[in-house]
Amino acid sequence: MSEHDIIIKPIITEKTMGGMPNKKYTFKVDKRACKIAIKKAIEKIFKVKVSRVNTLNVRGKFRRHGKYQGYTASWKKAYVTLTENSKAIEFFEGMF
């Protein structure tokens, strides 16, 4: 699995933007990825140093549409914290 297969997309919400001054970023990642693989992928793609990675499995929500019902897809979220002397991720610079 390549680095771009592990990191699917960044999660940009008001709550995740609040962690940016502390160098905390949130990403949607592949469900099979472990913390070590996520750390290596972030370091290689964005050229930063990662101090810790916390992951969370997000369960799909129940949805109804007329007579049809089911669940949305489950996915995995990763909270990435950079080291103190690491530079910020440039992708998020213009967001806040």
C-alpha positions in Angstrom: 0.0 0.0 0.0 1.5 3.4 -1.0 1.4 6.5 1.1 -1.4 8.1 -1.0 -3.5 5.0 -0.5 -3.2 5.2 3.3 -4.1 9.0 3.6 -7.5 9.4 1.9 -8.3 13.1 2.6 -7.9 15.7 5.3 -10.9 16.5 7.6 -11.6 20.2 7.6 -14.2 21.3 10.2 -14.3 24.0 12.8 -13.3 21.6 15.6 -10.3 20.2 13.7 -9.2 23.8 12.8 -9.0 24.5 16.5 -6.1 22.1 16.9 -4.0 23.6 14.1 -2.1 26.1 16.4 -1.0 23.1 18.5 0.1 21.3 15.3 -2.7 18.7 15.5 -4.3 17.6 12.2 -7.1 15.2 11.3 -7.2 12.8 8.3 -9.5 10.2 6.9 -7.3 7.1 6.5 -7.6 3.6 5.1 -9.4 1.2 7.6 -6.5 -1.3 7.4 -3.8 1.2 8.1 -1.9 1.0 11.5 -0.5 3.9 13.4 3.1 3.3 12.2 2.0 3.2 8.5 0.0 6.4 9.0 3.0 8.1 10.7 5.4 7.1 7.8 2.9 8.2 5.2 2.3 11.7 6.8 6.1 12.2 7.2 6.8 11.2 3.6 3.9 13.1 1.9 4.2 16.4 3.9 7.9 16.2 4.9 7.3 16.8 8.6 8.1 15.0 11.9 5.2 13.3 13.6 5.3 12.8 17.4 2.1 10.8 17.9 -0.9 9.3 16.0 -4.3 8.6 17.6 -6.8 6.6 15.6 -10.6 6.3 15.8 -12.9 3.9 14.0 -16.1 5.8 13.1 -19.1 3.6 12.9 -21.6 4.2 10.0 -24.8 6.0 10.8 -28.3 4.7 10.3 -30.1 6.4 7.4 -33.5 6.2 5.9 -34.7 7.4 2.5 -38.3 6.7 1.9 -39.0 3.0 2.4 -35.3 2.1 2.1 -33.0 2.1 5.1 -29.4 1.1 5.9 -26.1 2.4 7.3 -23.5 4.7 5.8 -20.0 3.3 5.4 -17.7 3.0 8.4 -14.3 4.7 8.2 -11.2 5.4 10.2 -10.0 8.8 11.4 -6.4 9.7 12.5 -5.4 12.5 14.7 -1.8 13.4 13.9 0.4 15.6 16.3 3.6 17.0 15.0 6.8 17.6 17.0 7.5 21.1 18.5 10.4 21.9 16.1 8.6 20.5 13.0 7.2 22.9 10.4 3.4 23.2 9.9 1.7 21.3 7.1 1.4 23.8 4.2 -1.9 22.4 2.9 -3.7 23.8 6.1 -1.9 27.1 6.2 -4.5 29.2 4.4 -7.5 27.5 6.1 -7.7 29.4 9.4 
